[in-house]
Amino acid sequence: MSKNLYHVLGVNKDASEAEIKSAYRKLARKYHPDLNKDNKDAAEKFKEVSCAYDILGDKEKRKKYDNNEIDADGKPTGFGAGMGGNYGTYSTYEGNPFQSGGFSGGGDFDFSSIFGNDIFSQFTGSRGGFQGGFGGAARRPRKGEDIAYTMRIDFLSAARGDEKTVNINGKNINVKIPAGTTDGQTLRLKGLGQPSPNGGIAGDVLITLNVDKHPYFSAEGSNILMELPITVKEAILGAKVTIPTITGKVAVNIPPYASSGEKLRLKGKGMKNKTTAGDQIITLKIVAPKKADASLENALRNMPDERVRNF
């Protein structure tokens, strides 16, 4: 039984174009051979989802597939099947997952744009098929291979944005790290990858950023989180303390009779992008004295009992 292309992409048959594109983007990124170099199963899965999107991502091919005019490999069904190039221009994916051949055996398909915001904007190769008569199709210029690179950066560079220099293939490249970068995010440097084998544009450099943990900061979306230890005295009487932010130190007021777990918010002290800025959210944590204090113990004994539990 022929495979169901909708099942391959994990979408319903009535899925919108945007849903199909989104599903393909996630799967192609997950199974991309550059990120699974030792996993043959991933390469096969990448080839399968790419073939599915080649049909479902094209309005005309999807319509023909839904009407059972072509099968899951893009080949005509019924009349015209096996009759040669005059009956269709549908691609199949066999052998190299980065190359597709139609009935003429020619044509290349660029899969390298599955990373970054410009996904699906760089399908520069042919989707294969019969072109130029029975003599076969001339290959179009193919984009050069991408280069995968991993960079480790500190938390503050990721949160505030920074610029780093890396050496790739003997060339120093300046990499601009945008503010609010998250662990595992991939940056695309266009045209800095391998040259094209046949006169096309060069590939890209794909830099995966691994962000180190910070001793007291963490990120949640565009917000910066931190835990602030305070003494019993500061908790009861209130205090003004100086704390760090990702852009420098600031003073904050701790309200009297503060509790552990209580949160303070510093507006605009989180990560910034072109249009908005997050906040810094401070969680208070009361820390008991490390040494015995007789006067504190006597004061607490003289305090009236108060019910704070509901169980």
C-alpha positions in Angstrom: 0.0 0.0 0.0 1.4 3.4 -1.0 2.3 5.7 2.0 0.1 8.6 2.9 1.9 11.9 2.4 -0.2 13.6 5.0 0.7 11.0 7.6 4.4 11.5 6.7 4.2 15.2 7.6 1.9 14.5 10.5 -1.0 16.8 9.3 -4.6 16.2 8.4 -5.8 16.1 4.8 -7.6 19.5 5.2 -4.4 21.1 6.6 -3.7 24.6 5.3 -0.7 25.6 3.2 0.8 27.3 6.3 0.3 24.1 8.5 1.9 22.0 5.8 4.9 24.3 5.5 5.3 24.5 9.3 5.2 20.7 9.7 7.8 20.3 7.0 10.0 22.9 8.5 10.1 21.2 11.9 10.7 17.7 10.5 13.3 18.9 8.0 15.2 20.7 10.7 15.0 17.6 13.0 16.2 15.1 10.4 18.6 17.3 8.4 21.7 15.2 7.4 24.1 18.0 8.5 22.8 17.5 12.1 22.6 13.7 11.9 25.7 12.8 10.1 26.0 9.3 11.7 22.3 8.5 11.5 21.3 6.8 8.3 17.7 6.5 9.5 17.5 10.3 9.8 18.8 10.8 6.2 16.0 8.4 5.0 13.4 10.3 7.0 14.6 13.6 5.7 14.3 12.3 2.2 10.8 11.0 2.9 9.5 14.3 4.4 11.2 16.3 1.6 9.4 14.1 -1.0 6.1 14.6 0.8 6.5 18.4 0.9 7.5 18.5 -2.8 4.0 17.3 -3.6 1.9 18.7 -0.8 3.7 22.0 -0.8 2.7 22.6 -4.5 -0.9 23.5 -5.1 -1.2 21.7 -8.5 0.6 18.6 -7.4 -1.4 18.4 -4.1 -4.6 18.6 -6.1 -3.5 15.8 -8.4 -2.4 13.7 -5.4 -5.8 14.3 -3.7 -7.6 13.3 -6.9 -5.4 10.2 -7.2 -3.9 11.4 -10.4 -0.4 10.9 -9.0 0.9 8.6 -6.3 3.1 9.3 -3.3 6.2 9.3 -5.4 4.7 11.9 -7.8 4.3 9.4 -10.6 1.1 9.4 -12.7 -1.5 6.8 -12.0 -3.9 5.3 -14.5 -3.7 6.5 -18.1 -0.2 7.9 -18.9 1.6 6.0 -16.1 4.9 4.8 -17.4 4.4 6.5 -20.8 7.4 8.8 -20.6 8.0 12.5 -20.0 5.0 13.8 -21.9 2.7 12.8 -19.1 4.1 14.7 -16.1 7.0 16.5 -14.5 6.9 14.9 -11.0 10.0 14.4 -9.0 11.1 11.3 -7.1 13.8 11.2 -4.4 16.1 8.3 -4.8 19.8 8.0 -3.8 21.1 11.4 -2.7 18.4 13.2 -0.6 19.7 16.6 -1.8 19.0 15.8 -5.5 15.8 15.0 -7.3 15.3 13.8 -10.8 12.2 13.7 -12.8 11.5 11.7 -15.9 14.4 13.3 -17.7 16.7 12.4 -14.8 17.8 16.0 -14.3 17.2 18.9 -11.9 18.3 19.8 -8.4 16.3 20.8 -5.4 17.8 23.1 -2.7 17.1 21.9 0.8 19.6 24.1 2.6 17.0 26.8 3.5 15.3 24.7 6.2 17.1 26.8 8.8 16.4 30.4 9.7 13.6 32.8 8.9 14.0 32.6 5.2 12.8 29.0 5.0 11.2 28.1 1.7 12.5 31.4 0.1 15.5 29.8 -1.5 14.2 27.0 -3.7 16.6 27.9 -6.4 16.9 24.5 -8.1 14.5 22.7 -10.4 12.0 20.3 -8.9 12.9 17.9 -11.7 10.8 16.7 -14.5 10.9 16.6 -18.3 12.5 19.8 -19.7 13.9 20.7 -23.1 12.5 17.8 -25.1 13.6 14.2 -25.3 17.2 15.1 -25.1 17.0 15.6 -21.3 17.3 18.6 -19.1 20.5 20.6 -18.5 21.2 21.0 -14.8 20.6 24.4 -13.3 23.4 25.9 -11.2 23.2 24.3 -7.7 23.9 26.0 -4.4 27.1 25.0 -2.6 27.0 22.9 0.5 26.4 24.5 3.9 29.0 24.4 6.6 27.7 23.5 10.1 29.6 25.1 13.1 29.0 25.1 16.8 29.9 28.1 19.0 29.8 28.3 22.8 28.9 31.7 24.3 28.3 33.0 27.8 24.8 33.8 29.1 25.3 37.6 29.1 26.5 37.7 25.5 23.4 35.8 24.5 21.1 38.0 26.6 22.5 41.4 25.7 23.8 40.6 22.2 27.4 40.5 21.2 29.8 40.1 18.3 32.3 37.2 18.1 35.0 36.3 15.6 35.3 32.7 14.4 37.7 31.0 12.0 36.0 28.8 9.4 38.0 27.3 6.6 40.9 29.6 7.3 38.8 32.7 7.1 37.9 35.0 10.1 34.2 35.8 10.2 32.5 38.3 12.4 29.3 36.8 13.9 26.7 39.2 15.3 24.8 37.5 18.1 21.3 39.0 18.5 20.0 40.0 22.0 17.8 37.3 23.4 19.6 34.4 21.8 18.5 31.0 23.2 20.5 27.8 23.7 20.5 25.8 20.5 19.5 28.6 18.2 21.0 28.5 14.8 22.3 31.6 12.9 22.7 31.6 9.1 25.5 33.5 7.4 24.6 33.5 3.7 27.1 32.9 1.0 30.0 32.0 3.4 29.7 28.2 2.9 31.2 25.9 0.2 31.3 27.2 -3.4 28.8 25.8 -5.9 30.1 22.8 -7.9 28.5 24.2 -11.1 28.5 28.0 -11.1 25.6 28.6 -8.6 25.7 30.6 -5.4 27.9 29.5 -2.5 26.4 27.7 0.5 25.8 29.2 3.9 27.4 28.8 7.3 25.0 27.5 9.9 26.2 28.4 13.5 24.5 26.6 16.4 24.9 28.6 19.6 25.3 26.7 22.9 24.7 29.1 25.8 26.5 28.6 29.1 24.5 28.7 32.3 24.8 31.7 34.6 25.4 31.5 38.4 22.3 33.4 39.2 20.4 34.5 36.1 18.2 32.4 33.9 15.9 33.2 31.0 12.2 32.7 30.4 11.2 34.2 27.1 12.4 37.8 27.1 12.4 37.9 31.0 15.4 37.4 33.2 14.8 35.4 36.4 16.9 35.5 39.5 16.6 34.3 43.1 17.5 36.9 45.8 18.5 35.6 49.2 17.5 38.0 52.1 18.0 37.8 55.8 15.3 37.4 58.4 15.9 41.0 59.4 15.5 42.3 55.8 12.3 40.2 55.4 10.7 41.5 58.6 11.8 45.2 58.6 12.2 45.7 54.8 15.4 46.9 53.2 17.0 48.6 50.2 19.5 46.2 48.6 21.7 46.4 45.5 21.3 43.6 42.9 22.8 42.8 39.5 20.9 43.0 36.2 22.2 42.0 32.8 23.1 45.7 32.2 24.5 46.6 35.6 23.6 47.0 39.3 20.4 48.7 40.5 18.8 49.2 44.0 15.5 47.6 44.9 13.3 47.9 47.9 12.2 44.8 49.8 8.9 45.5 51.5 8.5 44.8 55.2 7.2 41.4 56.2 8.2 39.9 52.9 7.8 36.1 52.4 10.0 33.5 50.7 8.7 33.0 47.1 7.4 36.6 46.9 8.3 38.2 43.5 9.5 41.7 42.6 9.5 42.9 39.0 11.9 45.3 37.4 10.3 46.7 34.3 12.4 46.7 31.1 15.4 45.1 32.8 15.1 41.9 30.8 16.3 41.1 27.3 15.6 43.7 24.6 14.8 43.3 20.9 14.0 45.8 18.2 10.5 46.5 19.5 10.1 45.3 23.1 12.0 44.6 26.3 11.4 42.0 28.9 11.5 42.4 32.7 13.7 41.1 35.5 11.7 39.0 37.9 13.2 38.5 41.4 12.1 35.7 43.7 12.8 36.4 47.4 14.3 33.6 49.5 14.6 34.1 53.3 17.9 32.7 54.6 18.2 31.9 58.4 21.3 33.0 60.2 24.2 30.5 60.1 25.2 31.2 63.7 23.0 30.9 66.8 21.6 34.2 68.0 20.1 34.2 71.5 18.5 37.6 71.3 16.8 36.6 68.0 15.6 33.4 69.6 14.2 35.2 72.6 12.4 37.8 70.4 10.8 35.0 68.4 9.7 33.1 71.5 7.9 36.3 72.7 6.1 36.7 69.4 2.4 35.6 69.4 1.7 32.4 67.5 0.2 32.9 64.1 -1.6 30.4 61.9 0.0 30.3 58.5 -1.0 26.8 57.3 -4.4 25.7 56.0 -3.9 22.0 56.5 
